[in-house]
Amino acid sequence: MEINRYDCVADLYDIYVPATFDIDFFLNETKNVSGQVLELMSGTGRVSVPLIKAGVDLTCVDFSAGLNVILRDKLEKMGLKADIFQMDVRELELGKKFDMVIIPFSSFAHLTLPSDQRQALARIQQHLVPGGIFICTLGNPKLRKKTVDGQLRLFRTYPLPDTQGQLLLWITETLDAEDDQVVKTMQFYEEYDAKGVLQSKRFLEIHFRLSQKDEFETLAQAAGFQVKALYGDYAYAEFSDDSPTMIWFLENVGL
């Protein structure tokens, strides 16, 4: 079974991921970067497009060919340009260094093995200039685990503009039997037409790691980073056990 393969729902992604809560944050952090910025796991450009519109010299990388196609189409229609690469972040090789690297939306967590995270961090560090900043967002494992209960529930209903119908997203989450820091998510997509008749069903399995604070910090330091700041939300509040997220500012200090 293929896991975290977003190609199968690429055309639905912008419909069921309409989030904008972090865009102002990343606009603020990139506006004063004089050099180039690299966004990893960029998807369909939820964050990328606003940054490019604002004049950020952005390079985008995602493993999904389908998501990259959508991003390219968006930029072409808007008259915008950016380099877009299909690549695994564990094997990142762009032949250049950046002033800043960002991974929004807790996407780094899709690397579920510490060894994979270690490998990705090493590649990211090698793509940053000395003193460059890596902004990595992760969920707060203490809070996120509380929502993992194994129950199948209707997560949300979304309008389908092209058909005047609806998209229903059902989700169930369980902890991995061998590693309780890994969440196994089953997502079921149902598309209905304007009359409420079911037109199609899709399924996507996603795994992500709820990295503990100390665990991630140790990996980052071993890769040549030092923690410059750790925030608990996008308003720059100091991280605490009850913060909704972990926003890491990691400075490349080398090995």
C-alpha positions in Angstrom: 0.0 0.0 0.0 1.3 3.4 -0.9 1.5 5.9 1.9 1.6 9.8 1.8 1.1 9.7 -2.0 -0.8 12.9 -2.6 -1.0 12.5 -6.3 -4.3 10.6 -5.9 -5.9 13.7 -4.4 -3.9 16.5 -5.9 -6.9 17.9 -7.7 -8.8 18.1 -4.4 -6.0 19.4 -2.2 -6.8 23.1 -2.5 -10.4 22.4 -1.7 -9.8 20.5 1.6 -6.7 22.5 2.7 -7.9 26.1 2.5 -5.8 27.2 5.5 -4.3 30.7 5.7 -3.4 30.9 9.4 0.4 30.9 8.8 0.7 33.0 5.6 1.3 36.3 7.3 3.9 34.7 9.5 5.9 33.4 6.5 5.5 36.7 4.6 6.9 38.5 7.6 9.8 36.1 8.0 10.8 36.2 4.3 10.3 39.9 3.5 13.7 40.9 4.7 15.7 38.0 3.3 18.1 39.5 0.7 18.9 36.2 -1.0 17.0 33.1 -2.1 14.5 31.1 0.0 13.8 27.4 -0.4 10.4 26.0 0.5 10.3 22.2 1.0 7.2 20.1 0.8 5.6 23.1 -0.9 2.5 21.2 -2.3 0.2 23.2 -4.5 1.6 26.5 -3.3 -0.7 27.4 -0.4 2.2 29.4 1.1 4.4 29.6 -2.0 2.1 31.7 -4.1 1.7 34.5 -1.6 5.4 34.6 -1.0 6.2 34.8 -4.8 3.5 37.5 -5.2 5.3 39.5 -2.5 8.6 39.3 -4.4 10.3 36.5 -2.5 13.0 34.7 -4.7 11.5 31.3 -4.0 12.5 27.8 -5.0 9.9 25.1 -4.4 10.4 21.3 -3.8 7.8 18.6 -3.4 7.9 14.9 -3.8 4.5 14.8 -5.5 4.5 15.3 -9.3 0.7 16.0 -9.2 1.0 18.8 -6.6 3.9 20.3 -8.5 1.8 20.4 -11.7 -0.9 22.3 -10.0 1.6 24.8 -8.6 3.1 25.4 -12.0 -0.3 25.9 -13.6 -1.2 28.5 -10.9 2.0 30.4 -11.4 1.6 30.4 -15.2 -1.9 31.7 -15.0 -0.8 34.5 -12.6 2.3 35.4 -14.7 4.6 34.4 -11.8 7.8 32.4 -11.9 9.6 30.1 -9.5 11.9 27.1 -9.9 9.9 23.9 -9.0 11.5 20.5 -8.4 10.1 17.1 -7.7 12.5 15.6 -5.1 12.6 13.7 -1.9 13.9 16.0 0.9 16.1 13.1 2.2 17.9 13.2 -1.2 17.9 17.0 -1.7 20.4 18.1 -4.2 19.9 21.5 -5.9 23.5 22.6 -6.3 23.1 25.9 -4.5 22.7 27.4 -1.1 19.9 29.5 0.3 19.6 32.2 2.9 16.5 30.6 4.4 14.7 27.2 4.2 11.1 26.8 5.3 8.8 23.8 5.8 5.3 25.0 6.7 2.2 23.1 7.9 4.1 20.5 10.0 5.0 18.7 6.8 8.4 17.6 8.1 6.5 15.2 10.4 5.8 13.0 7.3 9.3 11.7 7.7 8.3 9.1 10.4 11.7 7.6 11.1 14.4 9.4 13.1 16.9 8.2 10.6 14.9 9.8 7.8 14.6 13.0 9.7 18.4 13.0 10.4 19.1 12.5 6.7 16.8 15.3 5.7 18.2 17.7 8.3 21.7 17.0 7.0 20.7 17.8 3.4 18.9 21.0 4.5 21.9 22.1 6.5 24.1 21.6 3.4 21.7 23.8 1.3 21.9 26.8 3.8 24.5 29.5 3.8 26.5 29.9 7.0 24.2 31.6 9.5 21.2 30.8 7.3 17.9 30.0 9.0 15.7 26.9 8.7 12.1 27.4 9.9 10.5 24.1 10.7 7.0 23.7 12.0 5.8 20.7 13.9 2.8 19.8 16.0 2.8 19.7 19.8 2.9 15.9 20.5 1.3 16.3 23.9 -1.8 18.0 22.5 -2.0 16.2 19.1 -1.9 12.8 20.7 -5.1 13.6 22.6 -7.1 13.7 19.3 -5.9 10.3 18.1 -8.7 8.0 19.3 -9.3 5.5 16.4 -12.8 6.8 15.7 -14.0 7.3 12.2 -15.6 10.8 12.0 -16.7 13.3 9.4 -13.9 15.8 9.5 -15.4 18.5 7.3 -17.7 19.1 4.3 -16.4 21.4 1.5 -18.3 22.9 -1.5 -17.2 21.7 -5.0 -17.4 24.9 -7.1 -17.2 23.2 -10.5 -20.2 20.8 -9.8 -22.1 22.7 -7.1 -21.8 19.5 -5.1 -19.9 18.7 -1.9 -16.8 16.9 -0.8 -17.0 14.9 2.4 -13.7 14.1 4.2 -13.8 11.3 6.7 -10.8 10.6 8.9 -9.7 8.0 11.4 -6.4 8.1 13.3 -4.6 5.5 15.3 -1.1 5.2 16.9 1.3 2.8 15.3 1.5 -0.5 17.2 5.3 -0.5 17.1 6.0 3.2 17.6 3.5 5.3 19.5 5.0 8.5 18.2 3.8 7.7 14.7 0.1 8.4 13.8 -1.6 6.4 11.1 -4.3 8.4 9.4 -6.9 7.0 7.0 -8.6 9.7 4.9 -11.7 8.9 2.9 -13.0 11.3 0.2 -16.5 11.3 -1.1 -17.6 13.6 -3.9 -21.4 14.3 -4.3 -23.1 16.1 -7.1 -25.6 19.0 -6.7 -28.4 16.4 -6.2 -26.5 14.6 -3.4 -25.7 11.6 -5.6 -22.3 10.0 -4.8 -20.0 10.4 -7.8 -16.7 9.0 -6.6 -14.7 7.8 -3.6 -11.0 8.0 -2.9 -8.7 6.9 -0.1 -5.3 8.1 1.2 -3.2 6.7 4.0 -0.9 9.2 5.8 1.7 8.6 8.4 3.3 11.3 10.5 5.6 11.5 13.5 4.9 13.3 16.7 8.5 14.3 17.5 9.2 15.2 21.0 10.9 18.5 21.6 14.1 17.1 23.0 14.3 14.4 20.3 14.0 16.9 17.4 16.4 19.4 19.0 19.0 16.6 19.4 18.7 15.7 15.7 18.9 19.3 14.6 22.0 20.0 16.7 23.7 16.8 15.3 23.0 18.1 11.8 24.8 21.4 12.4 22.0 23.6 13.7 21.6 25.6 16.8 18.2 26.7 18.1 17.8 30.4 17.6 14.1 30.5 18.8 11.2 28.2 19.5 7.7 29.6 19.3 4.4 28.1 20.3 2.2 29.9 17.8 2.3 32.2 14.8 2.0 35.3 17.0 5.5 34.5 18.3 4.4 33.3 21.8 7.0 31.4 23.7 6.6 27.7 23.4 5.1 25.8 26.4 3.6 22.4 27.0 0.2 23.8 26.1 1.2 25.5 22.8 -0.6 24.4 19.7 2.5 24.0 17.7 6.3 24.1 17.7 7.9 26.7 15.3 11.6 26.1 15.3 14.1 28.7 14.1 17.3 26.8 13.5 20.6 28.6 12.5 23.1 26.9 10.4 26.4 26.9 12.4 28.0 24.0 10.6 29.5 20.8 11.9 
